[in-house]
Amino acid sequence: MSLLDFDPHGAVDPTDNLTPAESQLLAERIEELVLLGAENMVQPGDAIGLSQTYFDSLDELANRYYRQENFDAAVALYTRLIQLKPRHLGYYKGLGASYLGLERYSSAIKVYTCGQFFGALDAELHYYLGLAHYFNKEVEPAFEWLRFARVLDEQDPSSDQKFAGFATQLLNRLKTLVSPEQARKIDLRPPTDAS
């Protein structure tokens, strides 16, 4: 079954009909492609000749599934997109959001954490990482990631500061749930060059 034949109402994963040996071989081949691409600065999807139109259409389909709250289908497509273009930050955001929709908060945390390699200064990614920790009832890391997201958003001259505002609201809620030492850091900002 190809991704183009993917039926969101059928199997969650288009490769779930593979035998264990075929699944292992597929994993090995994907790993080889990723390593080859990393060595040559080529992503696996590009290495096998897939067009950007292909990726855009799959991304659009995954977004449609997400908006329709068909989160399982969105997870399957975003997972494939990440396997083929592992340095594309938007796919990590989509996969993480889909896991949040499924209330699989630990999975969302893992995805957003992986996405940090490609979006180390992305306020949105860090906001949702903090939110995933918050929903997973991990208040201390949620507090820290939300603080980081707020600072990143405030320092981005092109930002509308939306995530800074959202983060501030949650930080004020969490302030009473963290240690007094951590709560005192709520408004801590890194020093600027002018300092």
MDAnalysis code that builds the backbone (N, CA, C; Angstrom):
import MDAnalysis as mda
import numpy as np

u = mda.Universe.empty(585, n_residues=195, atom_resindex=np.repeat(np.arange(195), 3), trajectory=True)
u.add_TopologyAttr("name", ["N", "CA", "C"] * 195)
u.add_TopologyAttr("resid", np.arange(1, 196))
u.add_TopologyAttr("resname", ["MET", "SER", "LEU", "LEU", "ASP", "PHE", "ASP", "PRO", "HIS", "GLY", "ALA", "VAL", "ASP", "PRO", "THR", "ASP", "ASN", "LEU", "THR", "PRO", "ALA", "GLU", "SER", "GLN", "LEU", "LEU", "ALA", "GLU", "ARG", "ILE", "GLU", "GLU", "LEU", "VAL", "LEU", "LEU", "GLY", "ALA", "GLU", "ASN", "MET", "VAL", "GLN", "PRO", "GLY", "ASP", "ALA", "ILE", "GLY", "LEU", "SER", "GLN", "THR", "TYR", "PHE", "ASP", "SER", "LEU", "ASP", "GLU", "LEU", "ALA", "ASN", "ARG", "TYR", "TYR", "ARG", "GLN", "GLU", "ASN", "PHE", "ASP", "ALA", "ALA", "VAL", "ALA", "LEU", "TYR", "THR", "ARG", "LEU", "ILE", "GLN", "LEU", "LYS", "PRO", "ARG", "HIS", "LEU", "GLY", "TYR", "TYR", "LYS", "GLY", "LEU", "GLY", "ALA", "SER", "TYR", "LEU", "GLY", "LEU", "GLU", "ARG", "TYR", "SER", "SER", "ALA", "ILE", "LYS", "VAL", "TYR", "THR", "CYS", "GLY", "GLN", "PHE", "PHE", "GLY", "ALA", "LEU", "ASP", "ALA", "GLU", "LEU", "HIS", "TYR", "TYR", "LEU", "GLY", "LEU", "ALA", "HIS", "TYR", "PHE", "ASN", "LYS", "GLU", "VAL", "GLU", "PRO", "ALA", "PHE", "GLU", "TRP", "LEU", "ARG", "PHE", "ALA", "ARG", "VAL", "LEU", "ASP", "GLU", "GLN", "ASP", "PRO", "SER", "SER", "ASP", "GLN", "LYS", "PHE", "ALA", "GLY", "PHE", "ALA", "THR", "GLN", "LEU", "LEU", "ASN", "ARG", "LEU", "LYS", "THR", "LEU", "VAL", "SER", "PRO", "GLU", "GLN", "ALA", "ARG", "LYS", "ILE", "ASP", "LEU", "ARG", "PRO", "PRO", "THR", "ASP", "ALA", "SER"])
u.atoms.positions = np.array([
    [0.845, -1.170, 0.000],
    [0.000, 0.000, 0.000],
    [0.891, 1.233, 0.000],
    [0.618, 2.184, -0.864],
    [1.382, 3.420, -0.879],
    [0.640, 4.467, -0.055],
    [1.318, 5.565, 0.222],
    [0.670, 6.629, 0.985],
    [-0.495, 7.226, 0.209],
    [-0.413, 7.182, -1.115],
    [-1.501, 7.721, -1.917],
    [-2.760, 6.872, -1.788],
    [-2.601, 5.597, -1.444],
    [-3.731, 4.694, -1.269],
    [-4.203, 4.654, 0.180],
    [-3.644, 5.478, 1.027],
    [-3.930, 5.435, 2.456],
    [-5.400, 5.719, 2.721],
    [-6.042, 4.852, 3.458],
    [-7.442, 5.004, 3.838],
    [-7.498, 5.338, 5.327],
    [-7.882, 6.580, 5.691],
    [-7.881, 6.969, 7.097],
    [-8.882, 6.199, 7.934],
    [-9.860, 5.572, 7.293],
    [-10.860, 4.825, 8.051],
    [-10.476, 3.366, 8.208],
    [-9.408, 2.969, 7.544],
    [-8.935, 1.589, 7.643],
    [-7.792, 1.516, 8.631],
    [-6.680, 0.968, 8.193],
    [-5.511, 0.796, 9.056],
    [-4.936, 2.152, 9.433],
    [-4.460, 2.245, 10.653],
    [-3.840, 3.488, 11.111],
    [-2.498, 3.675, 10.443],
    [-1.755, 2.631, 10.275],
    [-0.430, 2.694, 9.697],
    [-0.431, 1.944, 8.364],
    [-0.033, 2.619, 7.263],
    [-0.063, 1.965, 5.961],
    [0.856, 0.743, 5.868],
    [1.763, 0.546, 6.808],
    [2.673, -0.597, 6.733],
    [2.320, -1.678, 7.743],
    [1.127, -1.619, 8.333],
    [0.826, -2.589, 9.382],
    [0.552, -4.003, 8.853],
    [0.542, -4.170, 7.531],
    [0.359, -5.505, 6.975],
    [1.695, -6.192, 6.672],
    [2.789, -5.589, 7.092],
    [4.112, -6.183, 6.882],
    [4.398, -7.242, 7.941],
    [5.160, -8.224, 7.542],
    [5.612, -9.224, 8.510],
    [6.674, -8.585, 9.387],
    [6.993, -9.182, 10.531],
    [8.063, -8.628, 11.372],
    [9.392, -8.510, 10.613],
    [9.706, -9.481, 9.779],
    [10.956, -9.428, 9.005],
    [10.921, -8.273, 8.007],
    [9.758, -8.058, 7.350],
    [9.639, -6.948, 6.399],
    [9.708, -5.606, 7.121],
    [9.104, -5.538, 8.298],
    [9.167, -4.302, 9.085],
    [10.600, -3.989, 9.497],
    [11.344, -5.002, 9.904],
    [12.747, -4.819, 10.281],
    [13.565, -4.344, 9.085],
    [13.349, -4.958, 7.927],
    [14.062, -4.563, 6.713],
    [13.732, -3.121, 6.339],
    [12.445, -2.750, 6.447],
    [12.045, -1.380, 6.164],
    [12.739, -0.407, 7.110],
    [12.777, -0.732, 8.394],
    [13.444, 0.136, 9.379],
    [14.925, 0.283, 9.059],
    [15.572, -0.805, 8.660],
    [16.995, -0.756, 8.307],
    [17.219, 0.113, 7.078],
    [16.355, -0.024, 6.084],
    [16.491, 0.776, 4.854],
    [16.277, 2.258, 5.142],
    [15.289, 2.557, 5.984],
    [15.039, 3.953, 6.343],
    [16.237, 4.525, 7.084],
    [16.805, 3.738, 8.003],
    [17.985, 4.196, 8.739],
    [19.153, 4.449, 7.783],
    [19.343, 3.552, 6.811],
    [20.410, 3.746, 5.819],
    [20.192, 5.035, 5.038],
    [18.939, 5.281, 4.627],
    [18.639, 6.506, 3.885],
    [18.900, 7.749, 4.733],
    [18.495, 7.698, 5.992],
    [18.704, 8.845, 6.878],
    [20.198, 9.116, 7.062],
    [20.980, 8.054, 7.307],
    [22.428, 8.223, 7.490],
    [23.097, 8.715, 6.212],
    [22.707, 8.165, 5.079],
    [23.256, 8.606, 3.802],
    [22.919, 10.067, 3.560],
    [21.662, 10.431, 3.853],
    [21.255, 11.817, 3.675],
    [21.981, 12.761, 4.605],
    [22.203, 12.340, 5.850],
    [22.913, 13.184, 6.817],
    [24.350, 13.413, 6.375],
    [24.980, 12.365, 5.864],
    [26.364, 12.498, 5.409],
    [26.473, 13.430, 4.211],
    [25.456, 13.423, 3.352],
    [25.503, 14.211, 2.124],
    [24.581, 15.427, 2.150],
    [24.031, 15.719, 3.340],
    [23.110, 16.841, 3.520],
    [21.891, 16.730, 2.598],
    [21.419, 15.505, 2.392],
    [20.238, 15.253, 1.567],
    [19.227, 14.505, 2.432],
    [17.976, 14.930, 2.372],
    [16.943, 14.239, 3.126],
    [16.472, 13.023, 2.339],
    [16.071, 11.957, 3.020],
    [15.692, 10.724, 2.325],
    [14.661, 10.915, 1.220],
    [13.654, 11.724, 1.455],
    [12.625, 11.954, 0.437],
    [13.184, 12.564, -0.820],
    [14.155, 13.463, -0.661],
    [14.816, 14.057, -1.818],
    [15.712, 13.030, -2.499],
    [16.369, 12.194, -1.703],
    [17.300, 11.202, -2.246],
    [16.589, 10.199, -3.145],
    [15.335, 9.894, -2.818],
    [14.629, 8.926, -3.663],
    [13.800, 9.603, -4.742],
    [13.953, 10.918, -4.889],
    [13.368, 11.628, -6.020],
    [11.934, 12.090, -5.867],
    [11.434, 12.181, -4.647],
    [10.065, 12.658, -4.459],
    [10.024, 14.173, -4.609],
    [9.009, 14.661, -5.290],
    [8.908, 16.100, -5.554],
    [8.355, 16.843, -4.342],
    [8.592, 18.145, -4.308],
    [8.054, 18.973, -3.235],
    [6.527, 18.977, -3.281],
    [5.965, 18.856, -4.467],
    [4.509, 18.784, -4.613],
    [3.951, 17.585, -3.853],
    [4.675, 16.478, -3.899],
    [4.277, 15.273, -3.175],
    [4.207, 15.565, -1.673],
    [5.256, 16.197, -1.148],
    [5.291, 16.510, 0.285],
    [4.209, 17.522, 0.649],
    [4.024, 18.524, -0.203],
    [3.002, 19.532, 0.078],
    [1.608, 18.920, 0.106],
    [1.331, 18.000, -0.822],
    [0.000, 17.385, -0.851],
    [-0.217, 16.484, 0.362],
    [0.812, 15.736, 0.781],
    [0.667, 14.907, 1.988],
    [0.500, 15.773, 3.225],
    [1.234, 16.881, 3.290],
    [1.114, 17.799, 4.418],
    [-0.292, 18.399, 4.453],
    [-0.808, 18.784, 3.304],
    [-2.162, 19.329, 3.235],
    [-3.190, 18.288, 3.684],
    [-3.008, 17.041, 3.261],
    [-3.919, 15.969, 3.667],
    [-3.834, 15.730, 5.175],
    [-2.622, 15.713, 5.715],
    [-2.447, 15.532, 7.158],
    [-3.108, 16.669, 7.926],
    [-2.951, 17.893, 7.436],
    [-3.610, 19.044, 8.075],
    [-5.126, 18.920, 8.020],
    [-5.641, 18.439, 6.902],
    [-7.089, 18.252, 6.785],
    [-7.570, 17.211, 7.792],
    [-6.846, 16.105, 7.911],
    [-7.217, 15.092, 8.900],
    [-7.196, 15.680, 10.308],
    [-6.178, 16.500, 10.579],
    [-6.081, 17.120, 11.905],
    [-7.298, 18.011, 12.161],
    [-7.637, 18.856, 11.194],
    [-8.788, 19.759, 11.368],
    [-10.097, 18.987, 11.530],
    [-10.187, 17.811, 10.913],
    [-11.382, 16.969, 11.035],
    [-11.337, 16.105, 12.303],
    [-10.296, 16.301, 13.090],
    [-10.075, 15.544, 14.330],
    [-9.895, 14.046, 14.079],
    [-9.395, 13.719, 12.901],
    [-9.018, 12.345, 12.578],
    [-7.519, 12.238, 12.903],
    [-7.225, 12.280, 14.195],
    [-5.847, 12.387, 14.653],
    [-5.009, 11.152, 14.323],
    [-5.600, 9.960, 14.336],
    [-4.845, 8.756, 13.985],
    [-4.313, 8.837, 12.556],
    [-5.148, 9.284, 11.626],
    [-4.719, 9.413, 10.234],
    [-3.635, 10.487, 10.103],
    [-3.803, 11.590, 10.829],
    [-2.801, 12.654, 10.798],
    [-1.466, 12.156, 11.339],
    [-1.501, 11.378, 12.425],
    [-0.271, 10.815, 12.998],
    [0.450, 9.950, 11.967],
    [-0.293, 9.099, 11.275],
    [0.323, 8.209, 10.282],
    [1.008, 9.005, 9.175],
    [0.355, 10.047, 8.679],
    [0.947, 10.827, 7.589],
    [2.121, 11.672, 8.072],
    [1.978, 12.330, 9.212],
    [3.102, 13.133, 9.713],
    [4.312, 12.255, 10.031],
    [4.073, 11.048, 10.519],
    [5.182, 10.132, 10.787],
    [5.930, 9.822, 9.493],
    [5.196, 9.543, 8.429],
    [5.836, 9.261, 7.138],
    [6.582, 10.487, 6.618],
    [5.972, 11.650, 6.778],
    [6.636, 12.867, 6.310],
    [7.950, 13.093, 7.050],
    [7.957, 12.851, 8.352],
    [9.196, 13.009, 9.126],
    [10.243, 11.993, 8.686],
    [9.814, 10.776, 8.387],
    [10.774, 9.777, 7.921],
    [11.418, 10.203, 6.608],
    [10.657, 10.868, 5.752],
    [11.171, 11.265, 4.442],
    [11.879, 12.614, 4.463],
    [11.459, 13.504, 5.333],
    [12.102, 14.831, 5.459],
    [12.291, 15.137, 6.939],
    [13.268, 14.486, 7.563],
    [13.425, 14.613, 9.017],
    [13.886, 15.978, 9.514],
    [14.249, 16.897, 8.631],
    [14.678, 18.214, 9.086],
    [13.605, 19.283, 8.885],
    [12.395, 18.881, 8.579],
    [11.303, 19.834, 8.339],
    [10.527, 20.042, 9.642],
    [10.698, 21.194, 10.258],
    [10.123, 21.485, 11.575],
    [8.604, 21.406, 11.591],
    [7.951, 21.827, 10.533],
    [6.491, 21.830, 10.499],
    [5.874, 20.455, 10.707],
    [6.569, 19.410, 10.237],
    [6.038, 18.057, 10.403],
    [6.069, 17.637, 11.876],
    [7.089, 18.066, 12.611],
    [7.155, 17.770, 14.049],
    [6.014, 18.483, 14.781],
    [5.757, 19.723, 14.388],
    [4.664, 20.463, 15.020],
    [3.326, 19.778, 14.743],
    [3.124, 19.339, 13.504],
    [1.877, 18.661, 13.157],
    [1.705, 17.342, 13.884],
    [2.788, 16.565, 13.965],
    [2.721, 15.278, 14.660],
    [2.478, 15.488, 16.147],
    [3.180, 16.443, 16.738],
    [2.978, 16.732, 18.159],
    [1.553, 17.175, 18.441],
    [1.008, 18.044, 17.588],
    [-0.370, 18.509, 17.768],
    [-1.360, 17.357, 17.640],
    [-1.084, 16.432, 16.732],
    [-1.966, 15.269, 16.558],
    [-1.936, 14.391, 17.804],
    [-0.748, 14.207, 18.376],
    [-0.664, 13.439, 19.624],
    [-1.379, 14.164, 20.765],
    [-1.303, 15.492, 20.800],
    [-2.062, 16.229, 21.815],
    [-3.556, 15.982, 21.631],
    [-4.004, 15.953, 20.373],
    [-5.406, 15.681, 20.087],
    [-5.841, 14.300, 20.559],
    [-4.916, 13.347, 20.500],
    [-5.194, 11.987, 20.968],
    [-4.988, 11.832, 22.475],
    [-4.572, 12.921, 23.125],
    [-4.256, 12.928, 24.557],
    [-3.116, 11.962, 24.879],
    [-2.212, 11.816, 23.943],
    [-1.009, 11.010, 24.148],
    [0.137, 11.992, 24.428],
    [0.114, 12.524, 25.620],
    [0.999, 13.630, 25.974],
    [2.468, 13.241, 25.991],
    [2.800, 12.038, 26.446],
    [4.201, 11.603, 26.456],
    [4.746, 11.518, 25.035],
    [3.919, 11.041, 24.108],
    [4.346, 10.978, 22.702],
    [4.546, 12.376, 22.143],
    [3.653, 13.294, 22.483],
    [3.796, 14.679, 22.026],
    [5.088, 15.284, 22.560],
    [5.403, 15.010, 23.817],
    [6.640, 15.528, 24.415],
    [7.851, 15.013, 23.638],
    [7.856, 13.726, 23.309],
    [8.986, 13.157, 22.560],
    [9.129, 13.813, 21.195],
    [8.017, 14.001, 20.500],
    [8.057, 14.600, 19.161],
    [8.550, 16.038, 19.228],
    [7.996, 16.830, 20.140],
    [8.428, 18.227, 20.257],
    [9.893, 18.309, 20.682],
    [10.341, 17.394, 21.517],
    [11.740, 17.375, 21.930],
    [12.638, 17.094, 20.729],
    [12.252, 16.144, 19.889],
    [13.017, 15.880, 18.663],
    [13.014, 17.097, 17.743],
    [11.883, 17.776, 17.661],
    [11.775, 18.957, 16.804],
    [12.696, 20.090, 17.211],
    [13.116, 20.104, 18.477],
    [14.023, 21.158, 18.940],
    [15.344, 21.173, 18.171],
    [15.754, 20.028, 17.632],
    [16.995, 19.989, 16.862],
    [16.907, 20.897, 15.645],
    [15.697, 21.092, 15.120],
    [15.519, 21.890, 13.907],
    [14.822, 23.210, 14.188],
    [14.354, 23.400, 15.406],
    [13.680, 24.635, 15.770],
    [14.059, 25.077, 17.161],
    [15.357, 25.168, 17.395],
    [15.847, 25.488, 18.741],
    [15.354, 26.837, 19.243],
    [15.008, 27.741, 18.335],
    [14.555, 29.067, 18.738],
    [13.114, 29.331, 18.312],
    [12.353, 28.288, 18.118],
    [10.970, 28.412, 17.669],
    [10.041, 28.493, 18.885],
    [9.445, 29.652, 19.103],
    [8.593, 29.871, 20.277],
    [7.372, 28.959, 20.272],
    [6.765, 28.764, 19.113],
    [5.565, 27.920, 19.034],
    [5.867, 26.495, 19.465],
    [6.956, 25.929, 18.966],
    [7.337, 24.562, 19.323],
    [7.526, 24.444, 20.836],
    [8.212, 25.397, 21.432],
    [8.486, 25.338, 22.863],
    [7.232, 25.592, 23.700],
    [6.338, 26.420, 23.195],
    [5.062, 26.627, 23.896],
    [4.298, 25.306, 23.969],
    [4.203, 24.617, 22.834],
    [3.446, 23.365, 22.829],
    [4.164, 22.252, 23.588],
    [5.477, 22.310, 23.655],
    [6.210, 21.370, 24.504],
    [5.840, 21.614, 25.969],
    [5.779, 22.870, 26.364],
    [5.350, 23.204, 27.728],
    [3.913, 22.786, 27.978],
    [3.056, 22.993, 26.994],
    [1.653, 22.608, 27.125],
    [1.509, 21.091, 27.272],
    [2.299, 20.333, 26.507],
    [2.251, 18.869, 26.609],
    [2.656, 18.419, 28.013],
    [3.700, 19.033, 28.563],
    [4.095, 18.716, 29.943],
    [2.979, 19.102, 30.924],
    [2.350, 20.230, 30.685],
    [1.252, 20.691, 31.548],
    [0.109, 19.673, 31.543],
    [-0.305, 19.243, 30.349],
    [-1.382, 18.247, 30.256],
    [-0.964, 16.904, 30.846],
    [0.332, 16.629, 30.820],
    [0.855, 15.380, 31.379],
    [1.093, 15.505, 32.892],
    [0.653, 16.630, 33.452],
    [0.753, 16.895, 34.897],
    [2.204, 16.942, 35.380],
    [3.081, 17.464, 34.547],
    [4.497, 17.666, 34.891],
    [4.728, 19.171, 34.966],
    [4.395, 19.743, 36.122],
    [4.347, 21.200, 36.226],
    [5.718, 21.875, 36.167],
    [6.741, 21.249, 36.750],
    [8.053, 21.900, 36.750],
    [8.609, 22.059, 35.333],
    [8.663, 20.966, 34.528],
    [9.155, 21.173, 33.163],
    [8.210, 22.049, 32.338],
    [6.903, 21.956, 32.577],
    [5.960, 22.811, 31.847],
    [6.290, 24.281, 32.102],
    [6.541, 24.606, 33.363],
    [6.865, 25.976, 33.749],
    [8.110, 26.471, 33.010],
    [9.142, 25.644, 32.974],
    [10.397, 26.049, 32.328],
    [10.240, 26.218, 30.819],
    [9.543, 25.267, 30.156],
    [9.373, 25.374, 28.701],
    [8.499, 26.560, 28.342],
    [7.493, 26.859, 29.156],
    [6.639, 28.013, 28.893],
    [7.412, 29.315, 29.077],
    [8.273, 29.349, 30.091],
    [9.127, 30.538, 30.271],
    [10.022, 30.741, 29.047],
    [10.617, 29.647, 28.574],
    [11.505, 29.714, 27.417],
    [10.732, 30.152, 26.177],
    [9.536, 29.612, 25.974],
    [8.714, 29.990, 24.821],
    [8.381, 31.480, 24.863],
    [8.053, 31.975, 26.056],
    [7.715, 33.396, 26.191],
    [8.900, 34.278, 25.816],
    [10.069, 33.940, 26.328],
    [11.272, 34.731, 26.018],
    [11.566, 34.689, 24.517],
    [11.486, 33.513, 23.917],
    [11.747, 33.403, 22.478],
    [10.768, 34.257, 21.681],
    [9.495, 34.212, 22.059],
    [8.487, 34.979, 21.330],
    [8.694, 36.475, 21.521],
    [9.040, 36.889, 22.735],
    [9.274, 38.315, 23.000],
    [10.486, 38.842, 22.233],
    [11.484, 37.988, 22.025],
    [12.712, 38.435, 21.360],
    [12.644, 38.355, 19.838],
    [11.587, 37.792, 19.303],
    [11.435, 37.668, 17.852],
    [10.777, 38.933, 17.310],
    [11.523, 39.754, 16.550],
    [10.959, 41.017, 16.073],
    [9.784, 40.832, 15.099],
    [9.677, 39.686, 14.473],
    [8.581, 39.456, 13.525],
    [7.352, 38.833, 14.174],
    [7.425, 38.564, 15.474],
    [6.335, 37.883, 16.170],
    [5.236, 38.850, 16.576],
    [4.015, 38.317, 16.601],
    [2.891, 39.093, 17.127],
    [2.734, 38.888, 18.634],
    [3.662, 38.115, 19.235],
    [3.727, 37.864, 20.682],
    [2.535, 37.050, 21.196],
    [1.844, 36.352, 20.297],
    [0.689, 35.537, 20.690],
    [1.101, 34.456, 21.686],
    [2.211, 33.758, 21.386],
    [2.627, 32.675, 22.267],
    [3.163, 33.201, 23.591],
    [3.744, 34.389, 23.575],
    [4.187, 35.004, 24.831],
    [2.986, 35.259, 25.736],
    [1.894, 35.725, 25.157],
    [0.685, 35.974, 25.937],
    [0.087, 34.696, 26.496],
    [0.005, 33.665, 25.643],
    [-0.527, 32.375, 26.102],
    [0.350, 31.798, 27.211],
    [1.675, 31.873, 27.004],
    [2.612, 31.329, 27.990],
    [2.481, 32.063, 29.323],
    [2.339, 33.372, 29.265],
    [2.208, 34.161, 30.493],
    [0.965, 33.745, 31.285],
    [-0.141, 33.517, 30.597],
    [-1.361, 33.077, 31.281],
    [-1.145, 31.749, 32.010],
    [-0.520, 30.799, 31.315],
    [-0.279, 29.498, 31.949],
    [0.758, 29.597, 33.063],
    [1.781, 30.409, 32.867],
    [2.799, 30.580, 33.901],
    [2.178, 31.111, 35.191],
    [1.274, 32.063, 35.069],
    [0.616, 32.605, 36.261],
    [-0.222, 31.543, 36.967],
    [-0.794, 30.633, 36.200],
    [-1.557, 29.523, 36.785],
    [-0.641, 28.531, 37.490],
    [0.508, 28.278, 36.884],
    [1.437, 27.276, 37.421],
    [2.294, 27.807, 38.568],
    [2.379, 29.105, 38.693],
    [3.268, 29.734, 39.673],
    [3.070, 29.189, 41.085],
    [1.837, 28.904, 41.448],
    [1.564, 28.413, 42.805],
    [1.825, 26.913, 42.946],
    [2.057, 26.236, 41.832],
    [2.250, 24.780, 41.866],
    [3.713, 24.350, 41.839],
    [4.604, 25.284, 41.560],
    [6.030, 24.957, 41.513],
    [6.704, 25.439, 42.789],
    [7.947, 25.067, 42.972],
    [8.679, 25.481, 44.170],
    [8.822, 27.009, 44.199],
    [8.955, 27.573, 45.383],
    [9.130, 29.035, 45.473],
    [10.349, 29.526, 44.676],
    [11.435, 28.723, 44.672],
    [12.630, 29.114, 43.914],
    [12.321, 29.204, 42.424],
    [11.577, 28.205, 41.931],
    [11.239, 28.204, 40.514],
    [10.244, 29.330, 40.206],
    [9.286, 29.549, 41.088],
    [8.279, 30.588, 40.878],
    [8.915, 31.974, 40.791],
    [10.001, 32.212, 41.536],
    [10.685, 33.509, 41.498],
    [11.311, 33.786, 40.132],
    [11.515, 32.751, 39.335],
    [12.122, 32.914, 38.005],
    [11.102, 33.277, 36.931],
    [9.850, 33.456, 37.313],
    [8.791, 33.648, 36.325],
    [9.083, 34.803, 35.366],
    [9.645, 35.871, 35.855],
    [9.922, 37.036, 35.006],
    [11.396, 37.189, 34.661],
    [12.184, 36.167, 34.943],
    [13.608, 36.213, 34.637],
    [13.819, 36.207, 33.123],
    [14.637, 37.126, 32.640],
    [14.975, 37.207, 31.218],
    [16.494, 37.165, 31.092],
    [16.992, 36.623, 29.976],
    [18.438, 36.632, 29.799],
    [18.938, 38.063, 29.619],
    [20.176, 38.329, 30.017],
    [20.713, 39.686, 29.857],
    [20.821, 40.036, 28.367],
    [20.588, 41.285, 28.050],
    [20.724, 41.742, 26.667],
    [22.129, 42.277, 26.453],
    [22.469, 42.523, 25.209],
    [23.811, 43.047, 24.879],
    [24.039, 44.418, 25.504],
    [22.938, 45.170, 25.701],
    [23.068, 46.516, 26.267],
    [23.333, 46.470, 27.758],
    [23.113, 45.314, 28.399],
    [23.293, 45.216, 29.861],
    [24.738, 45.225, 30.244],
])
